[in-house]
Amino acid sequence: MNASDIDLTGQCALITGGGGGIGRAIALCMADMGAKVAIIESIPERCEQFTELMKERGGEALAINTNVMEADKLREAVVEAGSHFGRLDILVNNAGGVAPRAFKDLKEKSWRRHIELNLVSVIVATQTALPMMIEGGHGGSIINVSSIEGSRAAPNYAVYAACKAGINNMTRTLSLELAEHGIRVNTIAPDFTETPGTRGNVTGPVDPSKWTEWTEGQRTSVRSRIPLGRAGIDEECGRAAVFLASKMASYVTGVILPVDGGSWASSGWVRDSKDHWILPPEA
Ligand SMILES: NC(=O)c1ccc[n+]([C@@H]2O[C@H](COP(=O)([O-])OP(=O)(O)OC[C@H]3O[C@@H](n4cnc5c(N)ncnc54)[C@H](O)[C@@H]3O)[C@@H](O)[C@H]2O)c1
């Protein structure tokens, strides 16, 4: 093994929802490792911001202003990214999100939008990218961004969690179907991660000066239930995605990789105020 095994020079990556949060971190980390990157992003100011950022770094990039919930436009955007670079090696299905609400109160319009955003867009982007990846003949890497909520019960997140569970199982299935083409399929499953979305910055450019402060209750909750004792940083998903895309993971496919500070492992155990691990209702 040598340091070049993590190098993505010559690879072309497309990241949905790449203008902010985890998607942007993945795009920037991949660019740092030499990849040419394209993003699909629904907020125009974030497309401009991304282009500027990439100019400063001197990397090759393309930002396409498209809403992944519009299937035809998403198809066009994926094809545009592939033709712009002349190849497509890495697809990151990251765009997603949730408006939490009790299942009994969820309106049909809302749950359908959740499915369009969190599951249908993944299917559409993957199906569109595949012919380009297969014809390219270089193999490739598909990385989905799921969530810890795809593997556990998630009150008030029922449809979102169902979509993420769907992504997890599609990951395993496609890893078999695409193995003969040298295309690996894996998923990153974050828990609570600091992003514009989790800090209330959901319109306009990414602007940390406008992020909402955490309450003491939120800090205590994060400390008690996440073993590493803090929220994730978007770049930590970026690094995991680089690993999965690179030669470092050449024998890794069909995997759901938690990037969650140990939350999935903790499975109900929480840390009390004296830093002892307990199972509630001892708390
Ligand atoms: N942040 C977390 O705590 C967390 C935890 C688990 C899973 N996730 C998953 O990670 C992914 C990214 O989350 P995030 O926190 O970085 O979100 P975010 O809101 O901070 O950033 C998402 C980016 O995607 C863009 N986007 C959203 N909807 C889009 C659409 N329809 N079309 C095109 N672009 C769109 C947004 O404008 C934004 O720039 C999501 O799939 C989410 O479910 C996040």
PDBQT file of the ligand as one rigid body, heavy atoms in Angstrom, charges set to zero:
ROOT
HETATM    1  N1  LIG A 301     -26.905  16.437   9.096  1.00  0.00    +0.000 N 
HETATM    2  C1  LIG A 301     -27.333  15.357   9.754  1.00  0.00    +0.000 C 
HETATM    3  O1  LIG A 301     -27.425  15.338  11.000  1.00  0.00    +0.000 OA
HETATM    4  C2  LIG A 301     -27.688  14.106   8.979  1.00  0.00    +0.000 A 
HETATM    5  C3  LIG A 301     -27.850  12.914   9.691  1.00  0.00    +0.000 A 
HETATM    6  C4  LIG A 301     -28.164  11.754   8.997  1.00  0.00    +0.000 A 
HETATM    7  C5  LIG A 301     -28.312  11.787   7.616  1.00  0.00    +0.000 A 
HETATM    8  N2  LIG A 301     -28.172  12.973   6.949  1.00  0.00    +0.000 N 
HETATM    9  C6  LIG A 301     -28.353  12.945   5.488  1.00  0.00    +0.000 C 
HETATM   10  O2  LIG A 301     -27.259  13.607   4.875  1.00  0.00    +0.000 OA
HETATM   11  C7  LIG A 301     -27.678  14.224   3.663  1.00  0.00    +0.000 C 
HETATM   12  C8  LIG A 301     -27.250  15.670   3.673  1.00  0.00    +0.000 C 
HETATM   13  O3  LIG A 301     -27.778  16.309   4.816  1.00  0.00    +0.000 OA
HETATM   14  P1  LIG A 301     -27.229  17.722   5.322  1.00  0.00    +0.000 P 
HETATM   15  O4  LIG A 301     -27.474  17.793   6.782  1.00  0.00    +0.000 OA
HETATM   16  O5  LIG A 301     -25.877  17.954   4.798  1.00  0.00    +0.000 OA
HETATM   17  O6  LIG A 301     -28.273  18.708   4.620  1.00  0.00    +0.000 OA
HETATM   18  P2  LIG A 301     -28.153  20.269   4.348  1.00  0.00    +0.000 P 
HETATM   19  O7  LIG A 301     -29.561  20.763   4.270  1.00  0.00    +0.000 OA
HETATM   20  O8  LIG A 301     -27.224  20.927   5.289  1.00  0.00    +0.000 OA
HETATM   21  O9  LIG A 301     -27.491  20.309   2.892  1.00  0.00    +0.000 OA
HETATM   22  C9  LIG A 301     -28.138  19.666   1.829  1.00  0.00    +0.000 C 
HETATM   23  C10 LIG A 301     -27.808  20.381   0.529  1.00  0.00    +0.000 C 
HETATM   24  O10 LIG A 301     -28.590  19.741  -0.487  1.00  0.00    +0.000 OA
HETATM   25  C11 LIG A 301     -29.368  20.688  -1.161  1.00  0.00    +0.000 C 
HETATM   26  N3  LIG A 301     -30.649  20.107  -1.528  1.00  0.00    +0.000 N 
HETATM   27  C12 LIG A 301     -31.667  19.810  -0.692  1.00  0.00    +0.000 A 
HETATM   28  N4  LIG A 301     -32.725  19.378  -1.388  1.00  0.00    +0.000 NA
HETATM   29  C13 LIG A 301     -32.344  19.391  -2.689  1.00  0.00    +0.000 A 
HETATM   30  C14 LIG A 301     -33.015  19.076  -3.883  1.00  0.00    +0.000 A 
HETATM   31  N5  LIG A 301     -34.297  18.692  -3.884  1.00  0.00    +0.000 N 
HETATM   32  N6  LIG A 301     -32.340  19.167  -5.048  1.00  0.00    +0.000 NA
HETATM   33  C15 LIG A 301     -31.039  19.586  -5.070  1.00  0.00    +0.000 A 
HETATM   34  N7  LIG A 301     -30.380  19.954  -3.963  1.00  0.00    +0.000 NA
HETATM   35  C16 LIG A 301     -31.014  19.843  -2.785  1.00  0.00    +0.000 A 
HETATM   36  C17 LIG A 301     -29.558  21.808  -0.155  1.00  0.00    +0.000 C 
HETATM   37  O11 LIG A 301     -29.887  23.052  -0.774  1.00  0.00    +0.000 OA
HETATM   38  C18 LIG A 301     -28.236  21.836   0.565  1.00  0.00    +0.000 C 
HETATM   39  O12 LIG A 301     -27.298  22.657  -0.050  1.00  0.00    +0.000 OA
HETATM   40  C19 LIG A 301     -29.190  14.007   3.579  1.00  0.00    +0.000 C 
HETATM   41  O13 LIG A 301     -29.458  12.905   2.758  1.00  0.00    +0.000 OA
HETATM   42  C20 LIG A 301     -29.583  13.696   5.013  1.00  0.00    +0.000 C 
HETATM   43  O14 LIG A 301     -30.736  12.906   5.097  1.00  0.00    +0.000 OA
HETATM   44  C21 LIG A 301     -27.857  14.135   7.592  1.00  0.00    +0.000 A 
ENDROOT
TORSDOF 0
